[in-house]
Amino acid sequence: MYKQEKINPYSNEGEKHEQVEAMFDNIAPTYDTLNHTLSMGTDKGWRRKAIDRLGEHHPHTILDIATGTGDFAILAAQRLGPTPASPKGEELPTDMRQDVSILGADLSEGMMDEGRKKVKVLGLDNIIRFQKEDCLHLSFENDRFDAVTVAYGVRNFQDLETGLSEMLRVLKPGGHLLILELATPPHFPMKQLFWLYSHVWMPLVGRLVSKDKQAYKYLPATMEAFPQGEVMEKILYKVGYTKVEWKRFTFGICTMYLAEK
């Protein structure tokens, strides 16, 4: 059992996945505002770099696990889809454009409802749809998707290896898993500065805006406990993935993992 699997949002009693679902339902209305404010917009650049790396493999069918309010699915549609739909001024990799179909999956209907609103406004509802799923028991047949993506969600899995195995199962042979996850910077002084940010600033702002004082204590706690870098690479190989690569962004605050089935 990995450390982050033992951390629950609210109490030590009850199933983790039920508490995670309740937590994200609670913070769904303010999640986007808080997320982009707390990251100072840096998360958008991390997503863009990760999607462009995945785009080199030209996936047509994408499953976005722990999709939340759909930010990663939306950016994937904008950058990989058949027509430009990106915010004004953003350069798009036109050589990667193709027909794509993206399914956003999450435990929290509250989060996905926010995502459905955004997708409709952006006119991407012909590319992106949402469906409630438990990542440990996906309802899809084997070898279904060209790519599976998870942005800032794997640390919430109740059982990391089972979740990774389920995503491997639904990937087509030769398909790719793309993970983005927050991490603790490994070196001074960013490590110390990030500790202050995650233990003081994040809980304070999260409590004031979301009114859920536990959620923004839980999130940095799981971030620190989650296996990082070489350790996560070994876990991916253990589960059955191949050609695992990983890269740190912004002094190690975020890490991208790409692996093949």
Buried (B, 14 or more C-beta within 10 A) or exposed (E): EBEBBEBBBBEEEEEBBBBBBBBBBBBBBBBBEBBBEBBEEBBBEBBBBBBBBBBEBBBBBBBBBBBBBBBBBBBBBBBBBEEEBBEEEEEBEEEBBEEBBBBBBBBBBBBBBBBBEBBEEBEBEEBBBBEEBBBBEBEBEEEBBBBBBBBBBBBBBBBBBBBBBBBBBBBBEEBBBBBBBBBBBEEEEBEEEBBEBBBEEBBEBBBEBBEBEBBBBBBBBBBBBBBBBEEBBEBBEEBEBEEBEBEBBEBBBBBBBBBBB
